[in-house]
Amino acid sequence: MTQHTDLPSDSLPATVRDFVTAHVAGDDDTASASFTNDVVLVDQGQTLHGREEALAFLRDASSQFEYTVEQTGARRIDATHWTVTLHLEGDFPGGVADLDYRFTLRDDRVAELVIGNHEA
C-alpha cells in the first residue's frame, strides 16, 4: 500500500532517520554509514557508485556552500521506498531549494538515494 501523507520523523525507518539527522548536522561520515557498500547516489544527473564515491560527493557538496537544512516532509511509498523533503537556504545559486531525497532500502541500509527537486 502506498502512503502519500506526511509522516513525523520518528515514523521513518531508523536508517533513513539516522541519515537525515547526520546530513542535516553536516556529519557526512555518519550519514554515509547508512549506505550499503554498493550504494547508488544520483544528484542533478550525476550518478555515483559505492560508499566511498557517495561520501566524497557529500563532503564536497557540504563544503562548497554554507546553508541551513530543515526537514519539511516525509512519505512512505512502500516497504522499501521512502521520500524525505528538505528545505535548504544558503549562499548557493538561487539561495533556496526544496529537495526530495528518495531512499531505496535493502537489508536496513540505503541502497539507492536519488536527490531531486521537490515534487509537490
N, C-alpha and C positions, 0 to 999 in steps of 0.2 A: 504494500500500500504506500502510495506517495503522500507525503505530508508537506504542504507548502506554507504552513503558518510559521511565524517567528517563534523561536524557542528560547528559553532562558539558557545562558551559558552552561549551567550545571546539567542540562539535558543532553549536551553534546557528549560523544564518546570521549573518554579520558585522553586518548591520543590527540584528537583534534583540539580539545580544550588546552592540553599542555603545549601544543604547537602555537596556538593563538596567544596564550599568555606569555610565552617566551618571546614570540615575534613582536608583540606589542611593546614588551620591555626592552627590545633591542638585543636580546640574548640569542644570537644566531646559532651558537654551538648547541645550546639546549633545544632550540627549535628543531634543528636538524636531527637530533636524537630520535625524533618521532618518525623519521623516514625509514623505509626499507633500504637495503643496500643498493637495490636496483631501481630506486625511485625515478619517476619521470616528472620533471617540473617544467611547465610551459608558462611563459610570461611574455606578452606582446610579441608573439610569433617566434620567440626563441625557445628551443627545446633543449633541455639539459638532461643528461642520463647519469644516474648514480648519486650516492650521498655526497661524495666529495665535490662534484660539479655543482650540485644544488646548494651546498654550504658556501662555496666560493661565490655563487650568484647572490645569495642572501647577504653575505658580508659586503660585497661590492655595492649592492643596491642600498644598504643601510648607511654606507659611508659617503655616498655621493651627495646626499641632501640631509637637511635637518627637517624633521616633521613629527607631528603627533599622530597617533593612531587610536581610533575608538571603534569598538565593535558595535555595529548598529543593527545587526540581524543575524539569524541563523535558521537554517531549514534542514530537515531530514528529507532526502529524496527517496532513499530506500535503505536497506540494512547496511550497505557498504558505501553509499554516496551521501555526502553532506556538503552544504554550502554555508559559508560564513561571510557576511558582508562587513567590510571595514571601511571606515571613513578616515581619509588622510588629509591633513592640512600642513603645508610647509613651503619651503623655498624651491621646490621642484617646478618645472614648467607647468603652468596652469594653476598651481598653488593649492588646488582642492581636487580630490578624487574619491569616488566611491567604487570600491573594487570587490568583486566576488572571488573568494578563494574556494574553489571546488575540489573537494577531497574525495579520493577513492581509497578505501581502506582494504588491507589484506593482512590477516593474522595480527590484528590490533596495531598495525603500523600504517603510515601514509605511503601508499604505493604510487599514487599519482596526485599531483597538485597542479591545477590549472588556474592561473590568476588572470582575470579579465575585468573589463568594465562591468559595473553592476547592471544587471538586467532587472528592470522594475517590474 
